[in-house]
């Protein structure tokens, strides 16, 4: 039975390190062999620093997949769709590889990230590196709890992982979307707490969601919490973390799901709104600066890459 990558459904950590690479020309064979070694490398450091509770994910970019693995492709893997409506923008970037390293020790993340870069060596260009951190009791820098609507317990795996019925060749994999948001913190902090709560559709201190009838049509929870034709919630598993320093602050958004459709529908609802001018008003205070789609295959798939 295929094994999913542990980091997809793992519990939150205190620190994260996100590495985004592009592969250089004629380096695909080298990259396949290098990636096949990463699960063992991660297991080694997870055992050496067991108290750090390390969790990791390896993902392949949608635009790079056919070049990387021409034999077959996840059924629903498509490039990130850039979106724009008025001044609301979700840009699309081209990244070939995404490596997510999380643990409860920032120094362990640094050590493991260094080993990853050494292994990939001169076959890649490191395009972006972002360090995330847990803020208070799992909150975004806006002060609101992040991931309140996440599935819990075993249901995480039902939401995040491809099952045999959907795509037997890529079972236990996951469709992954990332966006790096930059917050306008000075503008956000100029609002009264009740104004902020109305924008989210949730109380700030106690993290209590407004009743549906009390939510503004522009509330983030209204625009992001969608249902299908049968009334079932369209769910994703968020593994986002805040990032930044005194000048630049934001959220590194990460979404895992067994289908890419749920994320895309949520983003459209946030940016384009409901057709009556009701878009997500949180987008007045934060801007996505990057966006990309990946697939995180099973550990078995990654380990078998050396034979390709």
PEQUI-V991068 format. One record per backbone hydrogen bond with DSSP energy under -0.5 kcal/mol. NH is the residue of the N-H (numbers start at 1). CO is the residue of the C=O. E is the energy in kcal/mol with one decimal. If there is no record, write none. Layout:
nh	co	e
NH	CO	E
NH	CO	E
This chain:
nh	co	e
7	56	-1.6
8	5	-1.6
9	5	-0.5
9	6	-0.6
10	6	-0.7
15	103	-2.5
16	132	-2.1
17	101	-2.5
18	130	-3.0
19	17	-0.5
19	99	-2.6
20	128	-2.5
21	97	-2.2
22	125	-2.1
24	123	-2.8
27	24	-1.2
31	27	-2.5
32	28	-2.5
33	29	-1.8
34	30	-2.6
35	31	-3.0
36	32	-1.6
37	33	-0.7
37	34	-1.1
38	34	-0.5
38	35	-1.2
39	35	-0.6
41	37	-1.9
42	38	-3.1
43	39	-2.3
44	40	-2.2
45	41	-1.9
46	42	-2.5
47	43	-1.9
48	44	-2.4
49	45	-2.4
50	47	-1.0
52	49	-2.1
53	50	-1.2
55	102	-2.8
57	100	-2.0
59	98	-2.3
60	295	-2.7
61	96	-3.4
62	293	-2.4
65	61	-1.4
67	64	-0.6
68	64	-2.4
69	65	-3.5
72	69	-0.8
77	74	-1.5
78	76	-0.6
82	80	-0.8
83	90	-1.9
85	88	-2.4
88	85	-2.4
89	87	-0.6
90	83	-3.0
93	291	-3.6
95	93	-0.8
96	21	-1.8
97	21	-2.1
98	59	-2.2
99	19	-2.6
100	57	-2.6
100	98	-0.5
101	17	-2.2
101	99	-0.5
102	55	-2.9
103	15	-2.1
104	52	-2.8
109	105	-1.8
110	106	-1.9
111	107	-2.3
112	108	-2.7
113	109	-2.6
114	110	-2.2
115	111	-1.9
116	112	-2.2
117	113	-2.2
118	114	-2.1
119	115	-2.2
120	116	-2.5
121	117	-1.7
123	120	-1.9
124	121	-0.8
125	22	-2.9
127	20	-2.3
127	125	-0.8
128	20	-1.6
130	18	-2.1
132	16	-1.5
132	130	-0.6
133	242	-2.1
134	14	-2.8
136	134	-0.6
138	136	-0.9
139	135	-2.9
140	144	-3.1
143	140	-2.2
146	138	-2.3
150	147	-1.7
155	152	-1.4
156	153	-1.5
157	154	-0.9
158	154	-1.1
159	155	-2.0
160	156	-2.9
161	157	-2.0
162	173	-2.8
166	163	-0.6
167	163	-2.2
168	164	-0.5
170	167	-1.4
171	168	-1.1
172	162	-3.0
173	170	-1.7
174	296	-1.3
175	257	-2.9
176	294	-2.3
177	255	-2.1
178	292	-2.3
179	253	-1.8
181	179	-0.8
181	251	-3.1
182	287	-2.7
183	181	-0.5
183	249	-2.6
184	285	-3.0
185	183	-1.1
188	184	-2.3
189	185	-2.8
190	186	-0.6
190	187	-0.6
191	188	-1.6
196	192	-2.1
197	193	-2.4
198	194	-2.2
199	195	-1.6
200	196	-1.7
201	197	-3.2
202	197	-1.5
203	208	-2.7
209	207	-0.6
210	201	-2.2
214	211	-1.6
215	211	-0.8
215	212	-0.9
219	216	-1.9
220	199	-2.8
221	200	-1.8
223	219	-2.2
224	220	-2.3
225	221	-1.1
226	224	-1.0
228	232	-2.7
231	228	-2.0
234	226	-2.7
235	233	-0.9
237	256	-2.8
238	236	-0.7
239	254	-2.1
241	252	-1.6
242	133	-0.8
243	250	-1.9
244	131	-0.6
245	248	-2.7
250	243	-1.9
251	181	-1.1
252	241	-2.8
253	179	-3.1
253	251	-1.0
255	177	-2.4
256	237	-2.5
257	175	-1.6
258	159	-2.3
264	260	-1.8
265	261	-2.6
266	262	-2.1
267	263	-2.6
268	264	-2.1
269	265	-2.1
270	266	-2.1
271	267	-2.5
272	268	-2.5
273	268	-0.9
273	269	-0.5
274	278	-0.7
275	272	-0.6
279	277	-1.1
280	270	-2.5
281	218	-2.2
281	279	-0.7
283	280	-1.8
284	281	-1.6
285	282	-2.0
286	282	-0.5
287	182	-2.1
288	89	-0.6
289	180	-3.1
290	180	-0.7
292	178	-1.8
294	176	-3.0
295	60	-2.1
296	174	-3.0
297	295	-0.8
299	3	-2.8
300	3	-0.5
302	298	-1.9
303	299	-2.7
304	300	-1.6
305	302	-1.4
306	303	-0.7
307	304	-1.6
308	305	-1.6
